Amino acid sequence: MIIDLRSDTLTQPTLGMREAMMQAPMGDDVFGEDPTVRRLEDRLALLFGKEAGLFCPSGTMTNQIAIRVHTRPQTEVICHRDSHIYLYEGGGIMANSHASVKLLEGPFGKIDPQSVAEAINPDDDHAPESVLVSLENTMNKGGGSVYTLEEVRPIRKLCRDRGLKLHLDGARIFNALEETKDSPDAWGEQFDTVSVCLSKGLGCPVGSVLVGSKDAIKQARKIRKAMGGGMRQAGMLAAAGLYALDHHVARLAEDHRRAQGVLRALEDHPFFLEVLPVKTNIVIARLRGIKPEEMLARLSESQIKAVKFGKDLIRFVTHLDFTDEMLEQFTRRLGKMRG
Ligand SMILES: *Cc1c(COP(=O)(O)O)cnc(C)c1O
């Protein structure tokens, strides 16, 4: 049995999801005529207390479109140095928006209002104008760390007072909400736009939705077209999203419980020096006396897959296709791997 913990994007659509996809009413969404895409966009917008939504092929696209909506060339985005928008989107901030980036530090991938305040440029011809702050929740590189509303509210207030927009990369926002028990609209209220991924913990084959004001989404739709992200009978994919919202949100608690199990298997293990605090479904472990490549090869011999996540780090992510039986096997196989 192969235990694949490389990412929560690796899940196979469930039978129920496939059936929902097969039954979906469809139309040409570029003509605005796909009823299932509309239902998904409206449902997520409503859930997050926003006016409108836009279905896109990927979370990279929803983030990049949001950045483009909120910036102009020569302006600046403020985010944590470990943000997905900076590290893993192919330099898109520069390529798509011709904007600059200011990178902040902070424990577990999180930034605080004081460092944001200090990062806002003065009104000066030398400096790019600071126009956007972007947060990530949960924070992938921070080990699936979670922001609380109390931490976000002062950042929101600061952005309002200083005229900056605030975007949320909510690729795993439902994992965060599972832990904080906040309602999605309480989070929507704090941000101008929120990107939500369906293809991570929610287990869909494809898709992300951007939610925001009517104006922002109208502009976003034009940008999506220019990026080549307008899809035709996309209702089949949107149906997977609707199915996931019905069936795969509450079960995220299981992924978090199993991540604690993964943590226990790594604790006190001779190959692992420490594990970052495990808050959701991501487990980042620091190796001791063995290189990531070597450790991944050892794991691979035991039919366990993970990814390198830094010079001495590897990452495990729990997901819909990682069962209790696999966790038991994982623990057993790691237990044998000690010399
Ligand atoms: C996966 C991910 C995205 C979007 O990635 P795509 O593969 O383009 O859908 C965005 N932000 C974070 C934090 C992610 O983990």
The ligand as an SDF file (V2000), in Angstrom:
LIG
                    3D

 15 15  0  0  0  0  0  0  0  0999 V2000
   -2.1510   25.2260   -3.5910 C   0  0  0  0  0  0  0  0  0  0  0  0
   -2.1080   26.6080   -3.1300 C   0  0  0  0  0  0  0  0  0  0  0  0
   -2.5380   27.6560   -3.9570 C   0  0  0  0  0  0  0  0  0  0  0  0
   -3.0590   27.4550   -5.3570 C   0  0  0  0  0  0  0  0  0  0  0  0
   -2.3980   26.5310   -6.0720 O   0  0  0  0  0  0  0  0  0  0  0  0
   -2.9230   25.9370   -7.4760 P   0  0  0  0  0  0  0  0  0  0  0  0
   -2.1250   24.7100   -7.5820 O   0  0  0  0  0  0  0  0  0  0  0  0
   -2.6110   26.9580   -8.4840 O   0  0  0  0  0  0  0  0  0  0  0  0
   -4.3930   25.7000   -7.3560 O   0  0  0  0  0  0  0  0  0  0  0  0
   -2.5060   28.9310   -3.4400 C   0  0  0  0  0  0  0  0  0  0  0  0
   -2.0970   29.1570   -2.1880 N   0  0  0  0  0  0  0  0  0  0  0  0
   -1.6830   28.1880   -1.3650 C   0  0  0  0  0  0  0  0  0  0  0  0
   -1.2770   28.5210    0.0170 C   0  0  0  0  0  0  0  0  0  0  0  0
   -1.6800   26.8790   -1.8140 C   0  0  0  0  0  0  0  0  0  0  0  0
   -1.2690   25.9110   -0.9840 O   0  0  0  0  0  0  0  0  0  0  0  0
  1  2  1  0
  2  3  1  0
  2 14  2  0
  3  4  1  0
  3 10  2  0
  4  5  1  0
  5  6  1  0
  6  7  2  0
  6  8  1  0
  6  9  1  0
 10 11  1  0
 11 12  2  0
 12 13  1  0
 12 14  1  0
 14 15  1  0
M  END
$$$$
